[in-house]
Amino acid sequence: MPLRRRDFWIILLTCILFCIFLFSRAKGGILTNYLFQFARILAFCFLGEICHAVLPLPIPASIYGLLLLLAALRFGIVKLEQVKEVGLFLTGIFPLLFVPAAAGVMELGSQLIDLLLPAVLAAGLIFGVQALVLVAVTTLACVAFEYLYEMLLKKPNTAGDLSAVVTGIILALNMPVGMPLWIAVVGAFVAIIITKQLFGGLGYNFANPALVGRIVLFLGFTSRMTAYVYPDMAVDALASATPLAVADKTSLNLLDIFLGFHGGMMGEVCVLAILLGFAYLVATRTIEATVPVTIVATVFVLTALNTGSAYTALVECMSGGLLFGAVFMATDYVTSPFTTKGKLVYGVFIGLITFLIRHFGSMNEGMSYAILLGNLMTPWFNAWGHQTPLGYKKPKKPKKAKKGGAE
């Protein structure tokens, strides 16, 4: 079997990293030391990739890499102090890297897995390993920015609450798979530093950090954010256009859209993965179905009335970022209403704005801007949806004393 170009570059990079590993002594400053430690760990990761490609066993590459690193430590090929500091840093604030290989050893918040694992796996299956690399880099950048910001300002370290990990994954899934990694890091900076930390940290952000990061990237790097990669499985009209960009949506195959055989952002293409995550979240009462169902129902009804086609309305509900945003972004605890009436109004508002932008605006997609406006309106939605206790009577205002009355 001929060697593929990707495998050639993996082997070449592995050789370079192992040269660093074998001949470096890391006698420089602290930054140099950390770089060499990270290079050693990365070398074993790429060795795991090679083992996974060569050996006919259904074992993830991360497990191969972990076993090789443990063997090297056991036989003294690598000393513990040569990887300890970076290893503790990675396992302490970025456990996602090691979940496939050590899920039984490290405890990762179940909410993170419940929320995003189906979408991440679907992106990896549809777009390949590059999708997982983008998720890993974006998530690492988010966690690193939060860790460094709090360290420099001498604030309590909150990296362990995994909120930055969730932000990083959601942000990555809001990008096309071909997004340059340095642009993803810019988005992570906007999400964590500007949107979250400068407003006081978790619980004080005015909008969903990943959402703001996506919007900033879309405005600043429009050509990159719309450079969609189309899977090899895509056929007919979906082989060169996203569903929302197809003029005659009645010609599209619902099954192809449902399974994600079309271009788009990594997390939004596979409806099946989104619905699996949604069903599990509702079943475990992590979120309520009120907001997602209201958003989708609003878009469906308005689109059906405007186009006169229920099929077109169904295609639009399954396309773009509507489902992903409704399930994973509009339901953010901090920036969404907490009253039932407020959630209903919030959902109708987001659905209405999305419909208006899609059909009367200059963009095919408007979900991000709709959620952002909904986040900004959340305090009013909570006030309007405030529930009046049963039997409560509004106190009467005291009557003003008449002027000139008897004393």
C-alpha atoms as one frame of an Amber mdcrd trajectory, in Angstrom:
protein
   0.000   0.000   0.000   1.553   3.368  -0.998   2.423   5.806   1.738  -0.081
   8.668   1.907   1.190  12.243   2.082  -0.358  12.742   5.527   1.404   9.638
   6.879   4.695  10.876   5.424   4.437  14.177   7.255   3.436  12.429  10.484
   6.504  10.191  10.303   8.774  13.122   9.435   7.458  15.206  12.317   7.852
  12.242  14.650  11.491  11.874  13.655  12.113  15.575  14.288  10.428  15.431
  17.679  12.397  12.344  18.658  15.633  14.081  17.717  14.659  16.828  20.112
  13.747  14.219  22.699  16.991  12.269  22.418  19.515  15.079  22.192  17.983
  17.932  24.178  18.942  18.473  27.798  16.660  21.442  28.375  19.297  23.555
  30.125  17.713  26.831  29.098  15.179  28.917  30.948  11.801  27.827  32.208
  10.145  28.419  28.832  12.728  26.291  27.033  12.297  23.564  29.630   8.540
  23.509  29.142   8.890  23.463  25.357  11.188  20.439  25.460   8.920  18.638
  27.932   5.940  19.247  25.675   7.961  18.065  22.640   8.769  14.784  24.412
   5.098  14.135  25.222   4.065  15.087  21.697   6.638  12.676  20.278   4.937
   9.771  22.048   1.557  10.998  20.791   2.797  10.791  17.207   4.354   7.383
  17.869   0.903   6.289  18.966  -0.495   7.583  15.664   2.051   5.492  13.755
   1.231   2.369  15.792  -2.465   2.930  15.179  -1.874   3.252  11.419   0.426
   0.193  11.176  -1.073  -2.294  13.644  -4.418  -3.902  12.663  -5.934  -3.512
  16.114  -9.016  -1.427  17.092  -7.034   0.528  19.698  -7.025   4.353  19.725
  -3.730   6.061  18.967  -3.854   7.860  22.305  -3.727   4.527  24.160  -0.662
   3.451  22.171   1.034   6.744  22.989   0.187   6.476  26.683   1.481   2.907
  26.921   4.714   3.836  25.133   5.268   6.764  27.481   4.621   4.590  30.548
   7.065   1.982  29.212   9.710   4.650  28.596   9.283   5.916  32.158   9.372
   2.385  33.567  12.646   1.419  31.848  14.355   4.756  32.422  14.397   5.877
  28.793  12.609   8.998  29.947  13.053  10.422  33.410  10.009  11.611  35.295
  11.386  15.130  35.764  11.716  15.427  31.973   7.924  15.358  31.489   6.495
  15.912  34.968   5.730  19.640  34.961   4.063  19.783  31.549   2.355  16.461
  32.214   0.830  17.790  35.421  -0.190  20.976  33.633  -1.935  19.060  30.835
  -3.639  16.520  33.063  -4.581  19.160  35.610  -6.195  21.766  33.374  -6.767
  19.947  30.123  -8.025  16.452  30.885  -9.807  16.227  27.536  -6.510  15.321
  25.835  -6.254  12.117  27.818  -9.887  11.056  28.089  -9.728   8.373  25.348
  -6.669   6.758  26.949  -7.377   7.195  30.650 -11.094   7.714  31.071 -11.081
   5.432  34.080  -8.187   7.241  35.747  -9.171  10.869  35.496 -12.481  12.376
  36.433 -13.933  14.650  33.804 -17.157  16.493  34.444 -20.016  14.375  33.181
 -21.737  17.495  31.920 -18.927  18.088  29.411 -19.246  14.587  27.967 -23.041
  14.704  27.981 -23.100  18.018  26.153 -20.583  17.685  23.388 -19.149  14.199
  22.954 -21.616  13.090  20.223 -20.959  16.244  18.190 -17.168  15.921  18.578
 -17.205  12.268  17.524 -19.426  13.047  14.545 -17.064  15.830  13.440 -14.130
  13.447  13.677 -15.901  10.752  11.656 -17.132  13.151   8.957 -14.128  15.468
   8.580 -11.258  13.333   9.862  -8.504  13.769  12.438  -8.028  17.444  11.574
 -11.360  18.169  13.246 -10.119  16.627  16.493  -6.874  18.599  16.247  -8.829
  21.850  15.890 -10.970  20.949  18.912  -7.880  20.102  20.970  -5.957  23.273
  20.063  -8.932  25.590  20.627  -9.758  23.991  23.960  -6.149  24.088  25.125
  -5.943  27.773  24.155  -9.100  28.589  26.130  -7.858  26.816  29.236  -4.380
  28.332  28.927  -5.765  31.874  28.555  -7.946  31.432  31.631  -5.080  29.914
  33.629  -2.568  32.612  32.648  -5.001  35.507  33.174  -5.898  34.370  36.688
  -2.271  33.641  37.497  -1.096  37.095  36.365  -3.884  38.852  38.264  -3.387
  36.560  41.274  -6.962  35.352  41.212  -8.160  31.924  42.341  -7.569  29.324
  39.652 -10.912  28.259  38.155  -9.557  26.097  35.351 -10.700  23.027  37.235
 -14.387  23.897  36.820 -14.094  22.892  33.141 -16.069  25.902  31.935 -13.136
  26.946  29.729 -12.999  23.420  28.303 -16.683  23.585  27.391 -16.155  27.025
  25.812 -13.214  25.757  23.779 -15.086  22.757  22.422 -18.187  24.770  21.517
 -16.040  27.425  19.838 -14.142  24.810  17.816 -17.381  23.169  16.713 -18.493
  26.580  15.424 -15.631  26.654  12.912 -15.044  24.920   9.571 -12.535  22.107
   9.763 -10.036  23.968   7.568  -9.722  26.906   9.952  -6.049  27.856  10.559
  -5.077  27.070  14.134  -3.781  30.559  14.877  -7.190  32.043  14.036  -8.776
  29.541  16.409  -6.431  30.808  19.142  -7.576  34.376  18.411 -11.161  33.245
  18.882 -10.216  31.597  22.174  -8.657  34.858  23.362 -11.823  36.802  22.531
 -14.037  34.225  24.220 -12.067  33.803  27.449 -10.257  37.073  28.077 -12.554
  39.686  26.559 -16.011  38.150  26.942 -15.542  36.191  30.149 -12.668  37.344
  32.347 -12.849  41.118  31.756 -16.485  41.010  32.861 -15.695  39.209  36.102
 -15.373  35.559  35.153 -17.899  32.732  35.139 -21.376  33.904  36.039 -20.762
  37.535  35.099 -20.342  37.312  31.317 -23.022  39.219  29.410 -23.180  36.659
  26.592 -22.054  33.148  25.748 -18.228  33.415  25.352 -18.037  30.895  22.506
 -20.829  32.734  20.710 -19.002  36.071  20.862 -15.794  34.361  19.729 -17.594
  32.934  16.701 -19.126  36.289  15.765 -15.777  38.102  16.050 -14.082  35.478
  13.883 -16.893  35.682  11.345 -16.578  39.455  11.118 -12.769  39.502  11.115
 -12.042  36.387   9.048 -15.148  36.009   6.904 -13.451  34.173   4.048 -11.916
  31.657   6.425 -15.160  31.117   8.364 -17.031  30.395   5.129 -14.352  28.168
   3.561 -16.340  25.007   4.167 -14.876  21.562   3.605 -17.264  19.140   1.916
 -17.059  15.460   2.959 -16.368  12.799   0.345 -19.806  11.314   1.123 -21.566
  14.494  -0.018 -23.512  14.056  -3.240 -25.491  16.095  -5.756 -26.327  19.613
  -4.594 -24.626  19.149  -1.215 -21.254  18.332  -2.771 -20.404  22.003  -3.281
 -22.883  24.024  -1.215 -24.332  24.090   2.272 -28.059  23.310   2.563 -28.966
  26.940   3.306 -27.185  28.068   0.131 -29.190  25.744  -2.138 -31.955  27.646
  -3.913 -34.402  24.752  -4.294 -34.383  23.089  -0.896 -37.093  20.613  -1.901
 -34.454  18.851  -4.032 -32.296  18.024  -1.005 -32.192  14.600   0.604 -33.236
  14.771   4.259 -31.194  11.676   5.137 -27.966  13.277   3.866 -28.675  16.375
   5.944 -29.606  14.273   8.963 -26.336  12.305   8.842 -24.164  15.332   8.065
 -23.040  14.530   4.527 -22.597  18.181   3.579 -20.346  21.152   4.246 -20.655
  23.513   7.170 -19.316  24.179  10.638 -18.006  21.039  12.315 -20.601  20.821
  15.071 -23.690  21.754  13.097 -23.635  19.303  10.199 -24.739  16.070  11.902
 -28.315  16.392  13.132 -28.210  12.871  14.569 -25.355  13.727  16.950 -27.068
  16.914  18.098 -30.355  15.126  18.774 -28.578  12.377  20.726 -26.940  14.968
  22.940 -30.220  16.843  23.311 -32.158  13.712  24.289 -29.599  12.753  26.915
 -29.457  16.256  28.372 -33.226  16.437  28.693 -33.442  12.899  30.108 -30.858
  13.718  32.780 -32.511  17.110  33.458 -29.315  18.955  32.657 -31.345  21.340
  30.515 -35.040  21.877  29.855 -36.488  21.356  26.403 -38.378  24.661  26.536
 -35.809  26.896  24.834 -34.617  24.560  22.029 -38.141  23.387  21.146 -39.508
  26.945  21.135 -36.697  28.209  18.880 -37.034  25.389  16.345 -40.842  25.508
  16.362 -40.811  29.267  15.747 -38.438  28.973  12.788 -40.399  26.039  11.358
 -43.792  27.775  11.544 -42.555  31.102  10.169 -40.594  29.438   7.339 -43.545
  27.233   6.391 -45.848  30.264   6.263 -43.360  32.290   4.238 -42.421  29.589
   1.719 -45.642  27.594   1.697 -43.626  24.368   2.024 -43.310  22.283   5.163
 -40.464  20.351   3.495 -38.451  23.543   3.007 -39.151  24.536   6.596 -37.901
  21.144   7.813 -34.717  21.461   5.733 -34.041  24.903   7.198 -34.541  23.639
  10.745 -32.037  20.845  10.101 -29.513  23.134   8.399 -27.014  25.714   9.568
 -26.394  26.379  13.214 -30.045  26.356  14.308 -30.107  23.010  16.136 -26.575
  23.253  17.513 -27.137  26.788  18.757 -30.562  25.995  20.196 -29.287  22.987
  22.164 -25.758  23.945  23.210 -25.584  27.749  23.186 -29.008  29.248  23.786
 -29.418  27.066  26.904 -26.365  28.511  28.671 -27.261  28.868  32.354 -25.649
  32.270  32.804 -27.053  34.077  29.778 -30.534  32.545  29.379 -33.722  33.219
  31.380 -34.580  31.134  34.426 -38.358  31.590  34.436 -40.633  29.434  32.290
 -42.419  32.384  30.707 -39.083  34.075  30.136 -37.729  30.977  28.373 -40.745
  30.837  26.084 -40.407  34.506  25.109 -36.638  34.066  24.776 -37.080  31.099
  22.419 -39.678  32.842  20.270 -37.466  35.935  20.085 -34.397  33.980  18.924
 -36.451  32.010  16.396 -38.006  35.192  15.020 -34.664  36.995  14.621 -33.116
  33.928  12.980 -35.992  33.698  10.505 -35.815  37.404   9.661 -32.057  37.332
   9.036 -32.235  34.174   6.921 -35.073  35.332   4.713 -34.793  39.113   4.640
 -31.153  39.758   5.520 -27.965  39.482   3.516 -26.734  36.304   5.243 -27.845
  32.693   4.960 -27.325  32.162   8.677 -28.463  34.372  11.553 -28.540  32.093
  14.584 -25.445  33.554  16.245 -26.720  37.119  16.125 -30.161  36.018  17.287
 -28.721  34.272  20.354 -26.505  37.268  21.129 -29.505  39.606  21.054 -31.416
  37.115  23.183 -28.580  37.062  25.733 -28.665  40.847  25.954 -32.449  40.792
  26.453 -32.383  38.081  29.132 -32.800  40.458  32.132 -35.994  41.826  30.573
 -37.261  38.333  29.727 -36.761  37.347  33.374 -38.589  40.447  34.558 -41.495
  39.963  32.133 -41.758  36.274  32.955 -41.623  36.660  36.711 -44.226  34.392
  38.273 -46.755  35.933  40.660 -47.254  33.778  43.788 -50.708  32.222  44.155
 -53.008  34.481  46.154 -50.634  37.446  45.961 -52.324  40.841  45.886 -50.499
  43.937  44.867 -50.433  46.352  47.805 -52.453  49.477  47.308 -50.643  52.733
  47.206 -51.329  54.887  50.275 -53.650  57.747  49.564 -52.044  61.170  49.591
 -53.273  63.537  52.263 -55.392  66.323  50.887 -53.920  69.750  51.041 -55.505
  72.082  53.512 -57.087  69.220  55.441 -57.738  69.316  59.172 -54.778  68.538
  61.311
